[in-house]
């Protein structure tokens, strides 16, 4: 007893199991709160909330694989728990070792269980998942019925050029489509590899220089869908985004007709002066305005209907006059690493240019 007390007096003081459990719960709660805050600030719509047939097919395959994995995991952890419990029970009861004949039978059963549970069943699951995935994704290669519009989307560092070749329309960072009708989307890259992704409407598709990939997209509901580049393409990859806007047919036709028109003529003296400033400044070397500039510049977005767009710089800023002014004066301060240089103008010329650009609807 004296020896035991001596040993207990000199044991190090450690926190109790209850304290450890309480600390673990606090850490888990803190981690959950941080994760919720981060996810709450994320505006990326999940691909498992599909609003189009292609995304719905992808979500269907994902859920089937998910629930298969859940069932397999439950079975594996149940068997693992049973094995651990049985091992502990055997250790406490000090069961006698089996004879050689019994041991052989046990080994045979164990071998058969491993071959079936660890080999045959996983192989069948993987084969079924592969067949299901390939047959499901093969649907995307077949053109659907009712395709009336072709849209060419070119990825640039770090913005999107959108062209409707059948209508002579070129815009940027916005894709408009009629709701409930499939459209053919041709994907190209002007520089490096990009990836086109609208999570709620379709899967990710690579945009490779010198190659055209084709997908067919359809939105079941009218609305504005979020899209972005899903392949790291440089410093401003994270800010290479776009809007996919599904509109009722009449609204889409009206938008397409407006976009096909040349730039509107300025209606006041300041905007008229701004038009001259645009032509004489470095702006015209990179951007084109249909009906004004003689040749189509390709370094930057077409500005024919700039004021009708919702955002600037590939969804970096809302398209309001103050943001447009800041973007022209200091594009590198707003989006470092983009291809646009700062434009230095006299104050009167700068305000006239803003007036002209603000009238391009």
PyMOL commands that set and color helices and strands:
alter all, ss='L'
color gray80, all
select helices_A, chain A and resi 2-9+17-40+53-93+100-141+237-239+249-260+269-280+283-286+306-308+321-329+331-334+347-358
alter helices_A, ss='H'
color red, helices_A
select strands_A, chain A and resi 150-156+159-164+169-172+174-178+183-189+194-197+205-207+213-217+223-229+241-247+311-312+317-318
alter strands_A, ss='S'
color yellow, strands_A
deselect
rebuild
show_as cartoon
